[in-house]
Amino acid sequence: MPETIFRIRWPDGAEEECYSPSTVIHDHLKVGQKYRVDDFHTRSRMALDLAARRVEAKFGFRCTSADAQAAKLATAVARYKPEETVICLSIR
């Protein structure tokens, strides 16, 4: 499974590199697109859950790194108002 790194910019200008064990993130986020914080949270959580399940289907266990990334994003999302925006800077 090809791992994928997606880089985002939070509403306060902070940038963060995030990990996905699968390219499924491409189905949920687009480079250059702005997302409301609440929409970004939903999209990233769904993508990371699907990625973790793909790992589970292939190897018999969920990807704990995907689950940890989702938890880290959930913590970060709580710092912002739902209507603020997150930008997807890159996916590689």
PyMOL Python script that loads the backbone (N, CA, C, O; Angstrom):
from pymol import cmd

cmd.read_pdbstr("""\
ATOM      1  N   MET A   1       0.833  -1.173   0.000  1.00  0.00           N
ATOM      2  CA  MET A   1       0.000   0.000   0.000  1.00  0.00           C
ATOM      3  C   MET A   1       0.884   1.245   0.000  1.00  0.00           C
ATOM      4  O   MET A   1       1.723   1.406   0.887  1.00  0.00           O
ATOM      5  N   PRO A   2       0.709   2.112  -0.966  1.00  0.00           N
ATOM      6  CA  PRO A   2       1.565   3.304  -0.997  1.00  0.00           C
ATOM      7  C   PRO A   2       1.124   4.347   0.034  1.00  0.00           C
ATOM      8  O   PRO A   2      -0.001   4.845   0.006  1.00  0.00           O
ATOM      9  N   GLU A   3       2.031   4.650   0.923  1.00  0.00           N
ATOM     10  CA  GLU A   3       1.698   5.664   1.908  1.00  0.00           C
ATOM     11  C   GLU A   3       1.672   7.032   1.228  1.00  0.00           C
ATOM     12  O   GLU A   3       2.313   7.252   0.201  1.00  0.00           O
ATOM     13  N   THR A   4       0.919   7.930   1.828  1.00  0.00           N
ATOM     14  CA  THR A   4       0.711   9.253   1.263  1.00  0.00           C
ATOM     15  C   THR A   4       0.872  10.295   2.357  1.00  0.00           C
ATOM     16  O   THR A   4       0.415  10.108   3.485  1.00  0.00           O
ATOM     17  N   ILE A   5       1.525  11.388   2.012  1.00  0.00           N
ATOM     18  CA  ILE A   5       1.665  12.514   2.933  1.00  0.00           C
ATOM     19  C   ILE A   5       0.846  13.661   2.369  1.00  0.00           C
ATOM     20  O   ILE A   5       1.004  14.034   1.206  1.00  0.00           O
ATOM     21  N   PHE A   6      -0.026  14.216   3.192  1.00  0.00           N
ATOM     22  CA  PHE A   6      -0.765  15.402   2.757  1.00  0.00           C
ATOM     23  C   PHE A   6      -0.431  16.553   3.690  1.00  0.00           C
ATOM     24  O   PHE A   6      -0.400  16.409   4.912  1.00  0.00           O
ATOM     25  N   ARG A   7      -0.182  17.697   3.072  1.00  0.00           N
ATOM     26  CA  ARG A   7       0.223  18.894   3.816  1.00  0.00           C
ATOM     27  C   ARG A   7      -0.947  19.866   3.826  1.00  0.00           C
ATOM     28  O   ARG A   7      -1.566  20.128   2.795  1.00  0.00           O
ATOM     29  N   ILE A   8      -1.238  20.397   5.008  1.00  0.00           N
ATOM     30  CA  ILE A   8      -2.365  21.315   5.168  1.00  0.00           C
ATOM     31  C   ILE A   8      -1.905  22.609   5.842  1.00  0.00           C
ATOM     32  O   ILE A   8      -0.863  22.659   6.494  1.00  0.00           O
ATOM     33  N   ARG A   9      -2.717  23.650   5.662  1.00  0.00           N
ATOM     34  CA  ARG A   9      -2.494  24.904   6.373  1.00  0.00           C
ATOM     35  C   ARG A   9      -3.753  25.188   7.197  1.00  0.00           C
ATOM     36  O   ARG A   9      -4.858  25.295   6.665  1.00  0.00           O
ATOM     37  N   TRP A  10      -3.552  25.306   8.496  1.00  0.00           N
ATOM     38  CA  TRP A  10      -4.644  25.590   9.425  1.00  0.00           C
ATOM     39  C   TRP A  10      -5.047  27.070   9.343  1.00  0.00           C
ATOM     40  O   TRP A  10      -4.303  27.877   8.786  1.00  0.00           O
ATOM     41  N   PRO A  11      -6.188  27.426   9.879  1.00  0.00           N
ATOM     42  CA  PRO A  11      -6.652  28.820   9.814  1.00  0.00           C
ATOM     43  C   PRO A  11      -5.668  29.841  10.394  1.00  0.00           C
ATOM     44  O   PRO A  11      -5.652  30.992   9.959  1.00  0.00           O
ATOM     45  N   ASP A  12      -4.861  29.441  11.355  1.00  0.00           N
ATOM     46  CA  ASP A  12      -3.904  30.376  11.958  1.00  0.00           C
ATOM     47  C   ASP A  12      -2.590  30.469  11.176  1.00  0.00           C
ATOM     48  O   ASP A  12      -1.659  31.151  11.604  1.00  0.00           O
ATOM     49  N   GLY A  13      -2.514  29.779  10.022  1.00  0.00           N
ATOM     50  CA  GLY A  13      -1.326  29.817   9.182  1.00  0.00           C
ATOM     51  C   GLY A  13      -0.331  28.704   9.443  1.00  0.00           C
ATOM     52  O   GLY A  13       0.611  28.525   8.670  1.00  0.00           O
ATOM     53  N   ALA A  14      -0.521  27.954  10.517  1.00  0.00           N
ATOM     54  CA  ALA A  14       0.374  26.831  10.814  1.00  0.00           C
ATOM     55  C   ALA A  14       0.200  25.751   9.736  1.00  0.00           C
ATOM     56  O   ALA A  14      -0.916  25.448   9.313  1.00  0.00           O
ATOM     57  N   GLU A  15       1.325  25.184   9.308  1.00  0.00           N
ATOM     58  CA  GLU A  15       1.285  24.107   8.326  1.00  0.00           C
ATOM     59  C   GLU A  15       1.647  22.792   8.997  1.00  0.00           C
ATOM     60  O   GLU A  15       2.437  22.750   9.941  1.00  0.00           O
ATOM     61  N   GLU A  16       1.053  21.722   8.491  1.00  0.00           N
ATOM     62  CA  GLU A  16       1.269  20.401   9.097  1.00  0.00           C
ATOM     63  C   GLU A  16       1.311  19.333   8.010  1.00  0.00           C
ATOM     64  O   GLU A  16       0.510  19.349   7.076  1.00  0.00           O
ATOM     65  N   GLU A  17       2.255  18.406   8.146  1.00  0.00           N
ATOM     66  CA  GLU A  17       2.286  17.235   7.286  1.00  0.00           C
ATOM     67  C   GLU A  17       1.543  16.109   7.990  1.00  0.00           C
ATOM     68  O   GLU A  17       1.762  15.845   9.173  1.00  0.00           O
ATOM     69  N   CYS A  18       0.669  15.457   7.252  1.00  0.00           N
ATOM     70  CA  CYS A  18      -0.164  14.399   7.808  1.00  0.00           C
ATOM     71  C   CYS A  18       0.071  13.112   7.020  1.00  0.00           C
ATOM     72  O   CYS A  18       0.412  13.142   5.838  1.00  0.00           O
ATOM     73  N   TYR A  19      -0.116  11.991   7.695  1.00  0.00           N
ATOM     74  CA  TYR A  19       0.188  10.676   7.137  1.00  0.00           C
ATOM     75  C   TYR A  19      -1.084   9.887   6.844  1.00  0.00           C
ATOM     76  O   TYR A  19      -2.026   9.881   7.635  1.00  0.00           O
ATOM     77  N   SER A  20      -1.090   9.230   5.703  1.00  0.00           N
ATOM     78  CA  SER A  20      -2.114   8.241   5.383  1.00  0.00           C
ATOM     79  C   SER A  20      -1.407   7.011   4.828  1.00  0.00           C
ATOM     80  O   SER A  20      -0.502   7.147   4.005  1.00  0.00           O
ATOM     81  N   PRO A  21      -1.795   5.824   5.254  1.00  0.00           N
ATOM     82  CA  PRO A  21      -1.158   4.615   4.741  1.00  0.00           C
ATOM     83  C   PRO A  21      -1.644   4.228   3.347  1.00  0.00           C
ATOM     84  O   PRO A  21      -1.213   3.216   2.795  1.00  0.00           O
ATOM     85  N   SER A  22      -2.534   5.028   2.783  1.00  0.00           N
ATOM     86  CA  SER A  22      -3.150   4.689   1.507  1.00  0.00           C
ATOM     87  C   SER A  22      -3.388   5.953   0.687  1.00  0.00           C
ATOM     88  O   SER A  22      -3.476   7.052   1.234  1.00  0.00           O
ATOM     89  N   THR A  23      -3.490   5.791  -0.600  1.00  0.00           N
ATOM     90  CA  THR A  23      -3.791   6.914  -1.490  1.00  0.00           C
ATOM     91  C   THR A  23      -5.262   7.312  -1.458  1.00  0.00           C
ATOM     92  O   THR A  23      -5.662   8.220  -2.186  1.00  0.00           O
ATOM     93  N   VAL A  24      -6.058   6.672  -0.651  1.00  0.00           N
ATOM     94  CA  VAL A  24      -7.486   6.982  -0.559  1.00  0.00           C
ATOM     95  C   VAL A  24      -7.724   8.449  -0.195  1.00  0.00           C
ATOM     96  O   VAL A  24      -8.812   8.972  -0.435  1.00  0.00           O
ATOM     97  N   ILE A  25      -6.742   9.104   0.369  1.00  0.00           N
ATOM     98  CA  ILE A  25      -6.885  10.512   0.726  1.00  0.00           C
ATOM     99  C   ILE A  25      -7.198  11.354  -0.514  1.00  0.00           C
ATOM    100  O   ILE A  25      -7.864  12.384  -0.416  1.00  0.00           O
ATOM    101  N   HIS A  26      -6.713  10.911  -1.687  1.00  0.00           N
ATOM    102  CA  HIS A  26      -6.987  11.615  -2.947  1.00  0.00           C
ATOM    103  C   HIS A  26      -8.485  11.665  -3.261  1.00  0.00           C
ATOM    104  O   HIS A  26      -8.942  12.566  -3.964  1.00  0.00           O
ATOM    105  N   ASP A  27      -9.234  10.718  -2.752  1.00  0.00           N
ATOM    106  CA  ASP A  27     -10.683  10.687  -2.994  1.00  0.00           C
ATOM    107  C   ASP A  27     -11.436  11.667  -2.102  1.00  0.00           C
ATOM    108  O   ASP A  27     -12.618  11.923  -2.334  1.00  0.00           O
ATOM    109  N   HIS A  28     -10.775  12.220  -1.089  1.00  0.00           N
ATOM    110  CA  HIS A  28     -11.451  13.059  -0.102  1.00  0.00           C
ATOM    111  C   HIS A  28     -10.933  14.486  -0.027  1.00  0.00           C
ATOM    112  O   HIS A  28     -11.655  15.390   0.394  1.00  0.00           O
ATOM    113  N   LEU A  29      -9.677  14.693  -0.436  1.00  0.00           N
ATOM    114  CA  LEU A  29      -9.090  16.032  -0.420  1.00  0.00           C
ATOM    115  C   LEU A  29      -8.457  16.324  -1.772  1.00  0.00           C
ATOM    116  O   LEU A  29      -7.933  15.426  -2.432  1.00  0.00           O
ATOM    117  N   LYS A  30      -8.509  17.571  -2.173  1.00  0.00           N
ATOM    118  CA  LYS A  30      -7.893  18.006  -3.433  1.00  0.00           C
ATOM    119  C   LYS A  30      -6.887  19.113  -3.151  1.00  0.00           C
ATOM    120  O   LYS A  30      -7.152  20.017  -2.359  1.00  0.00           O
ATOM    121  N   VAL A  31      -5.747  19.036  -3.797  1.00  0.00           N
ATOM    122  CA  VAL A  31      -4.702  20.045  -3.634  1.00  0.00           C
ATOM    123  C   VAL A  31      -5.234  21.413  -4.064  1.00  0.00           C
ATOM    124  O   VAL A  31      -5.869  21.554  -5.109  1.00  0.00           O
ATOM    125  N   GLY A  32      -4.954  22.420  -3.221  1.00  0.00           N
ATOM    126  CA  GLY A  32      -5.375  23.782  -3.504  1.00  0.00           C
ATOM    127  C   GLY A  32      -6.777  24.111  -3.032  1.00  0.00           C
ATOM    128  O   GLY A  32      -7.186  25.272  -3.052  1.00  0.00           O
ATOM    129  N   GLN A  33      -7.507  23.108  -2.613  1.00  0.00           N
ATOM    130  CA  GLN A  33      -8.894  23.307  -2.176  1.00  0.00           C
ATOM    131  C   GLN A  33      -8.936  23.798  -0.733  1.00  0.00           C
ATOM    132  O   GLN A  33      -8.171  23.346   0.119  1.00  0.00           O
ATOM    133  N   LYS A  34      -9.854  24.739  -0.478  1.00  0.00           N
ATOM    134  CA  LYS A  34     -10.119  25.196   0.888  1.00  0.00           C
ATOM    135  C   LYS A  34     -11.338  24.450   1.409  1.00  0.00           C
ATOM    136  O   LYS A  34     -12.310  24.240   0.684  1.00  0.00           O
ATOM    137  N   TYR A  35     -11.274  24.054   2.669  1.00  0.00           N
ATOM    138  CA  TYR A  35     -12.373  23.334   3.314  1.00  0.00           C
ATOM    139  C   TYR A  35     -12.708  24.017   4.629  1.00  0.00           C
ATOM    140  O   TYR A  35     -11.816  24.448   5.360  1.00  0.00           O
ATOM    141  N   ARG A  36     -13.983  24.111   4.923  1.00  0.00           N
ATOM    142  CA  ARG A  36     -14.362  24.524   6.268  1.00  0.00           C
ATOM    143  C   ARG A  36     -13.757  23.523   7.242  1.00  0.00           C
ATOM    144  O   ARG A  36     -13.629  22.342   6.916  1.00  0.00           O
ATOM    145  N   VAL A  37     -13.388  23.977   8.420  1.00  0.00           N
ATOM    146  CA  VAL A  37     -12.760  23.103   9.412  1.00  0.00           C
ATOM    147  C   VAL A  37     -13.623  21.872   9.680  1.00  0.00           C
ATOM    148  O   VAL A  37     -13.110  20.754   9.737  1.00  0.00           O
ATOM    149  N   ASP A  38     -14.937  22.072   9.846  1.00  0.00           N
ATOM    150  CA  ASP A  38     -15.802  20.926  10.133  1.00  0.00           C
ATOM    151  C   ASP A  38     -15.858  19.948   8.960  1.00  0.00           C
ATOM    152  O   ASP A  38     -15.892  18.735   9.170  1.00  0.00           O
ATOM    153  N   ASP A  39     -15.867  20.460   7.730  1.00  0.00           N
ATOM    154  CA  ASP A  39     -15.872  19.603   6.546  1.00  0.00           C
ATOM    155  C   ASP A  39     -14.528  18.878   6.409  1.00  0.00           C
ATOM    156  O   ASP A  39     -14.492  17.686   6.104  1.00  0.00           O
ATOM    157  N   PHE A  40     -13.432  19.596   6.633  1.00  0.00           N
ATOM    158  CA  PHE A  40     -12.109  18.970   6.590  1.00  0.00           C
ATOM    159  C   PHE A  40     -12.031  17.829   7.602  1.00  0.00           C
ATOM    160  O   PHE A  40     -11.511  16.756   7.296  1.00  0.00           O
ATOM    161  N   HIS A  41     -12.545  18.063   8.800  1.00  0.00           N
ATOM    162  CA  HIS A  41     -12.502  17.032   9.835  1.00  0.00           C
ATOM    163  C   HIS A  41     -13.257  15.786   9.376  1.00  0.00           C
ATOM    164  O   HIS A  41     -12.761  14.668   9.514  1.00  0.00           O
ATOM    165  N   THR A  42     -14.438  15.979   8.839  1.00  0.00           N
ATOM    166  CA  THR A  42     -15.233  14.847   8.357  1.00  0.00           C
ATOM    167  C   THR A  42     -14.511  14.104   7.237  1.00  0.00           C
ATOM    168  O   THR A  42     -14.422  12.877   7.258  1.00  0.00           O
ATOM    169  N   ARG A  43     -13.999  14.844   6.266  1.00  0.00           N
ATOM    170  CA  ARG A  43     -13.324  14.242   5.120  1.00  0.00           C
ATOM    171  C   ARG A  43     -12.060  13.482   5.539  1.00  0.00           C
ATOM    172  O   ARG A  43     -11.843  12.343   5.125  1.00  0.00           O
ATOM    173  N   SER A  44     -11.241  14.121   6.357  1.00  0.00           N
ATOM    174  CA  SER A  44      -9.986  13.474   6.760  1.00  0.00           C
ATOM    175  C   SER A  44     -10.251  12.264   7.638  1.00  0.00           C
ATOM    176  O   SER A  44      -9.571  11.246   7.508  1.00  0.00           O
ATOM    177  N   ARG A  45     -11.234  12.358   8.536  1.00  0.00           N
ATOM    178  CA  ARG A  45     -11.571  11.219   9.395  1.00  0.00           C
ATOM    179  C   ARG A  45     -12.057  10.034   8.560  1.00  0.00           C
ATOM    180  O   ARG A  45     -11.652   8.895   8.794  1.00  0.00           O
ATOM    181  N   MET A  46     -12.927  10.309   7.586  1.00  0.00           N
ATOM    182  CA  MET A  46     -13.429   9.234   6.716  1.00  0.00           C
ATOM    183  C   MET A  46     -12.295   8.601   5.919  1.00  0.00           C
ATOM    184  O   MET A  46     -12.205   7.376   5.825  1.00  0.00           O
ATOM    185  N   ALA A  47     -11.427   9.436   5.342  1.00  0.00           N
ATOM    186  CA  ALA A  47     -10.323   8.927   4.527  1.00  0.00           C
ATOM    187  C   ALA A  47      -9.358   8.087   5.356  1.00  0.00           C
ATOM    188  O   ALA A  47      -8.932   7.015   4.928  1.00  0.00           O
ATOM    189  N   LEU A  48      -9.019   8.579   6.539  1.00  0.00           N
ATOM    190  CA  LEU A  48      -8.077   7.837   7.384  1.00  0.00           C
ATOM    191  C   LEU A  48      -8.696   6.545   7.911  1.00  0.00           C
ATOM    192  O   LEU A  48      -7.990   5.551   8.086  1.00  0.00           O
ATOM    193  N   ASP A  49      -9.990   6.546   8.164  1.00  0.00           N
ATOM    194  CA  ASP A  49     -10.655   5.311   8.588  1.00  0.00           C
ATOM    195  C   ASP A  49     -10.649   4.289   7.445  1.00  0.00           C
ATOM    196  O   ASP A  49     -10.363   3.110   7.656  1.00  0.00           O
ATOM    197  N   LEU A  50     -10.965   4.753   6.241  1.00  0.00           N
ATOM    198  CA  LEU A  50     -10.912   3.844   5.083  1.00  0.00           C
ATOM    199  C   LEU A  50      -9.506   3.300   4.869  1.00  0.00           C
ATOM    200  O   LEU A  50      -9.330   2.117   4.576  1.00  0.00           O
ATOM    201  N   ALA A  51      -8.513   4.158   5.013  1.00  0.00           N
ATOM    202  CA  ALA A  51      -7.124   3.722   4.852  1.00  0.00           C
ATOM    203  C   ALA A  51      -6.763   2.671   5.897  1.00  0.00           C
ATOM    204  O   ALA A  51      -6.137   1.661   5.576  1.00  0.00           O
ATOM    205  N   ALA A  52      -7.155   2.907   7.140  1.00  0.00           N
ATOM    206  CA  ALA A  52      -6.874   1.944   8.212  1.00  0.00           C
ATOM    207  C   ALA A  52      -7.577   0.613   7.944  1.00  0.00           C
ATOM    208  O   ALA A  52      -7.032  -0.453   8.229  1.00  0.00           O
ATOM    209  N   ARG A  53      -8.794   0.684   7.392  1.00  0.00           N
ATOM    210  CA  ARG A  53      -9.521  -0.550   7.071  1.00  0.00           C
ATOM    211  C   ARG A  53      -8.897  -1.291   5.888  1.00  0.00           C
ATOM    212  O   ARG A  53      -8.923  -2.521   5.840  1.00  0.00           O
ATOM    213  N   ARG A  54      -8.340  -0.547   4.942  1.00  0.00           N
ATOM    214  CA  ARG A  54      -7.638  -1.199   3.825  1.00  0.00           C
ATOM    215  C   ARG A  54      -6.432  -1.979   4.336  1.00  0.00           C
ATOM    216  O   ARG A  54      -6.171  -3.098   3.895  1.00  0.00           O
ATOM    217  N   VAL A  55      -5.707  -1.380   5.260  1.00  0.00           N
ATOM    218  CA  VAL A  55      -4.565  -2.064   5.865  1.00  0.00           C
ATOM    219  C   VAL A  55      -5.046  -3.318   6.592  1.00  0.00           C
ATOM    220  O   VAL A  55      -4.431  -4.379   6.494  1.00  0.00           O
ATOM    221  N   GLU A  56      -6.152  -3.183   7.320  1.00  0.00           N
ATOM    222  CA  GLU A  56      -6.703  -4.323   8.053  1.00  0.00           C
ATOM    223  C   GLU A  56      -7.101  -5.452   7.104  1.00  0.00           C
ATOM    224  O   GLU A  56      -6.849  -6.622   7.392  1.00  0.00           O
ATOM    225  N   ALA A  57      -7.719  -5.108   5.979  1.00  0.00           N
ATOM    226  CA  ALA A  57      -8.130  -6.130   5.019  1.00  0.00           C
ATOM    227  C   ALA A  57      -6.919  -6.861   4.435  1.00  0.00           C
ATOM    228  O   ALA A  57      -6.982  -8.056   4.150  1.00  0.00           O
ATOM    229  N   LYS A  58      -5.823  -6.133   4.262  1.00  0.00           N
ATOM    230  CA  LYS A  58      -4.637  -6.732   3.654  1.00  0.00           C
ATOM    231  C   LYS A  58      -3.764  -7.470   4.665  1.00  0.00           C
ATOM    232  O   LYS A  58      -3.229  -8.536   4.362  1.00  0.00           O
ATOM    233  N   PHE A  59      -3.617  -6.897   5.886  1.00  0.00           N
ATOM    234  CA  PHE A  59      -2.658  -7.444   6.846  1.00  0.00           C
ATOM    235  C   PHE A  59      -3.286  -8.036   8.113  1.00  0.00           C
ATOM    236  O   PHE A  59      -2.598  -8.669   8.914  1.00  0.00           O
ATOM    237  N   GLY A  60      -4.589  -7.827   8.286  1.00  0.00           N
ATOM    238  CA  GLY A  60      -5.260  -8.408   9.444  1.00  0.00           C
ATOM    239  C   GLY A  60      -5.300  -7.514  10.675  1.00  0.00           C
ATOM    240  O   GLY A  60      -5.774  -7.937  11.729  1.00  0.00           O
ATOM    241  N   PHE A  61      -4.813  -6.296  10.558  1.00  0.00           N
ATOM    242  CA  PHE A  61      -4.869  -5.348  11.680  1.00  0.00           C
ATOM    243  C   PHE A  61      -4.953  -3.933  11.123  1.00  0.00           C
ATOM    244  O   PHE A  61      -4.423  -3.636  10.052  1.00  0.00           O
ATOM    245  N   ARG A  62      -5.636  -3.062  11.877  1.00  0.00           N
ATOM    246  CA  ARG A  62      -5.769  -1.662  11.466  1.00  0.00           C
ATOM    247  C   ARG A  62      -4.421  -0.955  11.534  1.00  0.00           C
ATOM    248  O   ARG A  62      -3.527  -1.353  12.281  1.00  0.00           O
ATOM    249  N   CYS A  63      -4.299   0.082  10.754  1.00  0.00           N
ATOM    250  CA  CYS A  63      -3.085   0.900  10.789  1.00  0.00           C
ATOM    251  C   CYS A  63      -3.186   1.869  11.962  1.00  0.00           C
ATOM    252  O   CYS A  63      -3.980   2.810  11.941  1.00  0.00           O
ATOM    253  N   THR A  64      -2.382   1.628  12.971  1.00  0.00           N
ATOM    254  CA  THR A  64      -2.421   2.494  14.154  1.00  0.00           C
ATOM    255  C   THR A  64      -1.906   3.897  13.835  1.00  0.00           C
ATOM    256  O   THR A  64      -2.283   4.857  14.507  1.00  0.00           O
ATOM    257  N   SER A  65      -1.059   4.028  12.833  1.00  0.00           N
ATOM    258  CA  SER A  65      -0.586   5.358  12.439  1.00  0.00           C
ATOM    259  C   SER A  65      -1.715   6.198  11.842  1.00  0.00           C
ATOM    260  O   SER A  65      -1.783   7.404  12.082  1.00  0.00           O
ATOM    261  N   ALA A  66      -2.591   5.574  11.075  1.00  0.00           N
ATOM    262  CA  ALA A  66      -3.747   6.293  10.527  1.00  0.00           C
ATOM    263  C   ALA A  66      -4.690   6.710  11.650  1.00  0.00           C
ATOM    264  O   ALA A  66      -5.203   7.829  11.657  1.00  0.00           O
ATOM    265  N   ASP A  67      -4.913   5.809  12.594  1.00  0.00           N
ATOM    266  CA  ASP A  67      -5.781   6.143  13.736  1.00  0.00           C
ATOM    267  C   ASP A  67      -5.168   7.251  14.582  1.00  0.00           C
ATOM    268  O   ASP A  67      -5.879   8.131  15.066  1.00  0.00           O
ATOM    269  N   ALA A  68      -3.862   7.210  14.760  1.00  0.00           N
ATOM    270  CA  ALA A  68      -3.175   8.257  15.534  1.00  0.00           C
ATOM    271  C   ALA A  68      -3.243   9.595  14.802  1.00  0.00           C
ATOM    272  O   ALA A  68      -3.417  10.638  15.432  1.00  0.00           O
ATOM    273  N   GLN A  69      -3.105   9.569  13.477  1.00  0.00           N
ATOM    274  CA  GLN A  69      -3.201  10.812  12.704  1.00  0.00           C
ATOM    275  C   GLN A  69      -4.603  11.400  12.814  1.00  0.00           C
ATOM    276  O   GLN A  69      -4.757  12.612  12.967  1.00  0.00           O
ATOM    277  N   ALA A  70      -5.623  10.551  12.736  1.00  0.00           N
ATOM    278  CA  ALA A  70      -7.005  11.021  12.873  1.00  0.00           C
ATOM    279  C   ALA A  70      -7.234  11.650  14.249  1.00  0.00           C
ATOM    280  O   ALA A  70      -7.898  12.681  14.359  1.00  0.00           O
ATOM    281  N   ALA A  71      -6.693  11.038  15.283  1.00  0.00           N
ATOM    282  CA  ALA A  71      -6.837  11.584  16.641  1.00  0.00           C
ATOM    283  C   ALA A  71      -6.109  12.923  16.766  1.00  0.00           C
ATOM    284  O   ALA A  71      -6.608  13.849  17.405  1.00  0.00           O
ATOM    285  N   LYS A  72      -4.941  13.020  16.160  1.00  0.00           N
ATOM    286  CA  LYS A  72      -4.174  14.272  16.208  1.00  0.00           C
ATOM    287  C   LYS A  72      -4.936  15.391  15.490  1.00  0.00           C
ATOM    288  O   LYS A  72      -4.982  16.524  15.969  1.00  0.00           O
ATOM    289  N   LEU A  73      -5.530  15.068  14.346  1.00  0.00           N
ATOM    290  CA  LEU A  73      -6.313  16.065  13.620  1.00  0.00           C
ATOM    291  C   LEU A  73      -7.551  16.473  14.412  1.00  0.00           C
ATOM    292  O   LEU A  73      -7.917  17.649  14.416  1.00  0.00           O
ATOM    293  N   ALA A  74      -8.197  15.527  15.079  1.00  0.00           N
ATOM    294  CA  ALA A  74      -9.375  15.849  15.890  1.00  0.00           C
ATOM    295  C   ALA A  74      -9.022  16.826  17.000  1.00  0.00           C
ATOM    296  O   ALA A  74      -9.792  17.741  17.290  1.00  0.00           O
ATOM    297  N   THR A  75      -7.876  16.640  17.614  1.00  0.00           N
ATOM    298  CA  THR A  75      -7.417  17.557  18.661  1.00  0.00           C
ATOM    299  C   THR A  75      -7.170  18.940  18.073  1.00  0.00           C
ATOM    300  O   THR A  75      -7.561  19.945  18.666  1.00  0.00           O
ATOM    301  N   ALA A  76      -6.525  18.997  16.914  1.00  0.00           N
ATOM    302  CA  ALA A  76      -6.224  20.279  16.277  1.00  0.00           C
ATOM    303  C   ALA A  76      -7.497  20.993  15.834  1.00  0.00           C
ATOM    304  O   ALA A  76      -7.612  22.207  16.002  1.00  0.00           O
ATOM    305  N   VAL A  77      -8.436  20.269  15.280  1.00  0.00           N
ATOM    306  CA  VAL A  77      -9.690  20.848  14.799  1.00  0.00           C
ATOM    307  C   VAL A  77     -10.422  21.578  15.924  1.00  0.00           C
ATOM    308  O   VAL A  77     -11.062  22.603  15.690  1.00  0.00           O
ATOM    309  N   ALA A  78     -10.328  21.057  17.123  1.00  0.00           N
ATOM    310  CA  ALA A  78     -11.037  21.645  18.266  1.00  0.00           C
ATOM    311  C   ALA A  78     -10.561  23.064  18.588  1.00  0.00           C
ATOM    312  O   ALA A  78     -11.253  23.797  19.294  1.00  0.00           O
ATOM    313  N   ARG A  79      -9.400  23.456  18.085  1.00  0.00           N
ATOM    314  CA  ARG A  79      -8.869  24.802  18.349  1.00  0.00           C
ATOM    315  C   ARG A  79      -9.509  25.878  17.479  1.00  0.00           C
ATOM    316  O   ARG A  79      -9.337  27.069  17.738  1.00  0.00           O
ATOM    317  N   TYR A  80     -10.245  25.467  16.450  1.00  0.00           N
ATOM    318  CA  TYR A  80     -10.760  26.414  15.471  1.00  0.00           C
ATOM    319  C   TYR A  80     -12.288  26.410  15.427  1.00  0.00           C
ATOM    320  O   TYR A  80     -12.941  25.476  15.891  1.00  0.00           O
ATOM    321  N   LYS A  81     -12.828  27.473  14.861  1.00  0.00           N
ATOM    322  CA  LYS A  81     -14.273  27.559  14.647  1.00  0.00           C
ATOM    323  C   LYS A  81     -14.615  26.731  13.412  1.00  0.00           C
ATOM    324  O   LYS A  81     -13.824  26.663  12.471  1.00  0.00           O
ATOM    325  N   PRO A  82     -15.792  26.101  13.413  1.00  0.00           N
ATOM    326  CA  PRO A  82     -16.173  25.237  12.292  1.00  0.00           C
ATOM    327  C   PRO A  82     -16.144  25.934  10.935  1.00  0.00           C
ATOM    328  O   PRO A  82     -15.855  25.299   9.920  1.00  0.00           O
ATOM    329  N   GLU A  83     -16.438  27.226  10.905  1.00  0.00           N
ATOM    330  CA  GLU A  83     -16.519  27.945   9.634  1.00  0.00           C
ATOM    331  C   GLU A  83     -15.174  28.468   9.130  1.00  0.00           C
ATOM    332  O   GLU A  83     -15.097  28.976   8.011  1.00  0.00           O
ATOM    333  N   GLU A  84     -14.113  28.354   9.932  1.00  0.00           N
ATOM    334  CA  GLU A  84     -12.785  28.741   9.461  1.00  0.00           C
ATOM    335  C   GLU A  84     -12.330  27.735   8.405  1.00  0.00           C
ATOM    336  O   GLU A  84     -12.939  26.676   8.246  1.00  0.00           O
ATOM    337  N   THR A  85     -11.250  28.070   7.678  1.00  0.00           N
ATOM    338  CA  THR A  85     -10.860  27.192   6.574  1.00  0.00           C
ATOM    339  C   THR A  85      -9.475  26.573   6.730  1.00  0.00           C
ATOM    340  O   THR A  85      -8.549  27.166   7.285  1.00  0.00           O
ATOM    341  N   VAL A  86      -9.383  25.370   6.221  1.00  0.00           N
ATOM    342  CA  VAL A  86      -8.144  24.602   6.129  1.00  0.00           C
ATOM    343  C   VAL A  86      -7.863  24.464   4.616  1.00  0.00           C
ATOM    344  O   VAL A  86      -8.779  24.239   3.825  1.00  0.00           O
ATOM    345  N   ILE A  87      -6.609  24.600   4.241  1.00  0.00           N
ATOM    346  CA  ILE A  87      -6.232  24.459   2.832  1.00  0.00           C
ATOM    347  C   ILE A  87      -5.361  23.214   2.686  1.00  0.00           C
ATOM    348  O   ILE A  87      -4.434  22.998   3.467  1.00  0.00           O
ATOM    349  N   CYS A  88      -5.665  22.408   1.692  1.00  0.00           N
ATOM    350  CA  CYS A  88      -4.818  21.263   1.349  1.00  0.00           C
ATOM    351  C   CYS A  88      -3.725  21.777   0.416  1.00  0.00           C
ATOM    352  O   CYS A  88      -4.008  22.160  -0.719  1.00  0.00           O
ATOM    353  N   LEU A  89      -2.505  21.787   0.879  1.00  0.00           N
ATOM    354  CA  LEU A  89      -1.384  22.345   0.116  1.00  0.00           C
ATOM    355  C   LEU A  89      -0.771  21.356  -0.870  1.00  0.00           C
ATOM    356  O   LEU A  89      -0.389  21.722  -1.981  1.00  0.00           O
ATOM    357  N   SER A  90      -0.686  20.097  -0.446  1.00  0.00           N
ATOM    358  CA  SER A  90      -0.088  19.085  -1.333  1.00  0.00           C
ATOM    359  C   SER A  90      -0.484  17.695  -0.859  1.00  0.00           C
ATOM    360  O   SER A  90      -0.835  17.477   0.301  1.00  0.00           O
ATOM    361  N   ILE A  91      -0.414  16.783  -1.788  1.00  0.00           N
ATOM    362  CA  ILE A  91      -0.600  15.358  -1.485  1.00  0.00           C
ATOM    363  C   ILE A  91       0.471  14.636  -2.300  1.00  0.00           C
ATOM    364  O   ILE A  91       0.525  14.745  -3.525  1.00  0.00           O
ATOM    365  N   ARG A  92       1.314  13.901  -1.589  1.00  0.00           N
ATOM    366  CA  ARG A  92       2.374  13.165  -2.292  1.00  0.00           C
ATOM    367  C   ARG A  92       2.538  11.787  -1.693  1.00  0.00           C
ATOM    368  O   ARG A  92       3.381  11.013  -2.146  1.00  0.00           O
TER     369      ARG A  92
END
""", "prot")
cmd.dss("prot")
cmd.show_as("cartoon", "prot")
cmd.util.cbc("prot")
cmd.orient("prot")
